[in-house]
């Protein structure tokens, strides 16, 4: 169990930093002002910190019989919850919030897989 907790904290830091950087890059592309960039990156980091415990501990417990089903629901939850945070706390439009959440979550999900499988 201790190894799982250690992996959780590694994932928390990696995902939080990765998603904040991705969101900063998206803000640069969309020419957001510096204040908006910092606020949105903060939402990304703390949004990840708020959702990742559910992804790691709650959904696997609910869907203990299917890791695939657990993954689908957990990632869907993280995507929508973080999009709502971007919308209401980050003050982004709904479309931007959905895009930011999709891109940030996709990058933080896929990059570790690439390293794990040696791509």
C-alpha positions in Angstrom: 0.0 0.0 0.0 2.9 2.4 0.8 4.2 2.0 -2.8 0.7 3.0 -4.1 0.7 6.1 -1.9 4.2 7.0 -3.2 3.0 6.5 -6.8 0.0 8.7 -6.0 2.1 11.6 -4.8 4.4 11.3 -7.9 1.3 11.3 -10.1 -0.1 14.3 -8.2 3.1 16.4 -8.7 3.6 15.3 -12.3 0.0 15.9 -13.3 -0.3 19.2 -11.5 2.9 20.6 -13.0 2.3 19.2 -16.4 -1.3 20.5 -16.6 -0.2 23.9 -15.3 2.5 24.1 -18.0 0.1 23.0 -20.8 -2.5 25.6 -19.6 0.2 28.3 -19.6 1.1 27.4 -23.2 -2.6 27.5 -24.2 -2.9 30.9 -22.7 0.2 32.1 -24.6 -1.3 30.8 -27.9 -4.6 32.5 -27.1 -2.7 35.7 -26.1 -4.2 35.9 -22.6 -2.8 38.6 -20.3 -0.2 37.7 -17.6 -2.7 37.8 -14.8 -5.1 35.5 -16.6 -2.2 33.1 -17.4 -1.1 32.9 -13.8 -4.7 32.5 -12.5 -5.6 29.8 -15.0 -2.4 27.9 -14.4 -3.2 28.0 -10.7 -6.6 26.6 -11.4 -5.0 23.8 -13.4 -2.6 22.9 -10.6 -5.2 23.0 -7.8 -7.9 21.5 -10.0 -5.6 18.5 -10.6 -4.8 18.3 -6.9 -8.6 18.3 -6.1 -9.5 15.6 -8.6 -6.6 13.2 -8.6 -7.5 11.7 -5.2 -10.8 10.6 -6.7 -9.1 9.2 -9.7 -6.7 7.2 -7.6 -8.7 6.2 -4.6 -12.5 6.6 -5.1 -13.2 5.3 -8.6 -11.0 2.1 -8.3 -13.0 1.3 -5.1 -16.4 1.9 -6.8 -15.4 -0.1 -9.9 -13.2 -2.7 -8.3 -14.3 -5.3 -10.7 -13.2 -3.5 -13.9 -10.1 -1.3 -14.1 -11.1 -0.2 -17.6 -14.5 1.0 -16.4 -12.8 2.7 -13.5 -10.4 4.5 -15.8 -13.2 5.7 -18.1 -15.3 7.1 -15.3 -12.3 8.6 -13.4 -10.9 10.4 -16.4 -14.3 11.6 -17.4 -14.9 12.9 -13.9 -11.5 14.7 -13.9 -12.2 16.2 -17.4 -15.6 17.6 -16.5 -14.7 18.7 -13.0 -11.6 20.6 -14.1 -13.5 22.1 -17.1 -16.0 23.5 -14.6 -13.2 24.9 -12.5 -11.7 26.6 -15.6 -15.2 28.0 -16.5 -16.2 29.3 -13.1 -13.0 30.0 -11.3 -10.7 30.6 -14.2 -13.4 32.7 -16.0 -12.9 31.0 -19.3 -15.7 30.6 -21.8 -17.3 27.1 -21.8 -15.6 26.2 -25.1 -12.2 27.3 -23.8 -12.7 25.5 -20.5 -13.5 22.3 -22.3 -10.5 22.6 -24.6 -8.1 23.5 -21.8 -9.3 20.5 -19.7 -9.2 18.1 -22.6 -5.7 19.1 -23.7 -4.2 19.3 -20.2 -5.7 16.0 -19.1 -4.7 14.3 -22.3 -1.1 15.4 -22.0 -0.8 14.4 -18.4 -2.3 11.0 -19.2 -0.4 10.2 -22.4 3.1 11.4 -21.5 3.7 8.8 -18.7 2.4 6.1 -21.0 4.9 7.1 -23.7 7.8 6.9 -21.2 6.5 3.6 -19.7 6.2 1.9 -23.1 9.4 3.4 -24.4 8.1 5.6 -27.3 
